[in-house]
Amino acid sequence: MALFGTLVNGVCIIVGSLIGMFFSKIPEHYKETVMHGIGLAVILIGMQMALSTETIIVVLLSLLSGAVIGEMLHLEEGLNRLGEWIGNKFSSANENISVAQGFVTASLVFVIGAMSVVGALDGGLRGNHEVLITKGVIDGFVALVLTTTLGFGVIFSVVPVILYQGTIALLATQIDRWVPEQVLNGLVVELTSVGGLIIVAIGLNLLNITKIRVGNLLPSIVTVGIVYAVYLIF
């Protein structure tokens, strides 16, 4: 089943978030230090991914075009509004910001990354779910830690994760008819690099070093395909 790995990933996030709720009462200075540790680890992961690029111009143009589209569509504001709406449904008014932050941060961390794309492609193309199951275990532990610091909004990140990875997996069952394997492999490399830079931005935000509107960079994940196609043509 093409969606098996995605569903396992989602279950792991839910389980990790539920366990994390039992540790939400730890002192604030513990939470702050743990969050700094998460931020540093996220930056390291992002840098490793970003350095995989073979064509830096593709990465640059993808980020630039994606940023313009994201700003035009106000994606960051939309994500925050969605998080706040979820907060209104499941918490009191003074907790809405925390729920929104947990939802947005966790969604970006879990969705953006090489394992999401490669794992979903493997699941759809070859029926191999090992990558997504491994990612699920990692995401479960990350969800546990994020929940202790950002609250139960983290658990709702399972929805975009399943929608994103599930869509890729289903499309992958047909993609080999349209895209040669060599081209697909090259695209995944550049997509990984773009995603890595976005993950670095998430880490910097977690450390409160910057306030990058990461949500407005998300279209880069799509525009990289167009930019890479144009690059191959010329």
Buried (B, 14 or more C-beta within 10 A) or exposed (E): EBBBBBBBBBBBBBBBBBBBBEBEEEEEEEBEEBBEEBBEBBBEBBBBBBEBBEBEEBBBBBBEBBBBBBBEBBBBEEBBEBBBBBBBEBBEEEBBBBBBBBBBBBBBBBBBBBBBBBBBBBBBBEEBBEBBBBBBEBBBEBBBBBBBBBBBBBBBBBBBBBEBBBEBBBBBEEBBEEBEEEEBEBBBBBBBBBBBBBBBBBBBBBBEEEEBBBBBBBBBBBBBBEBBEEBEEE
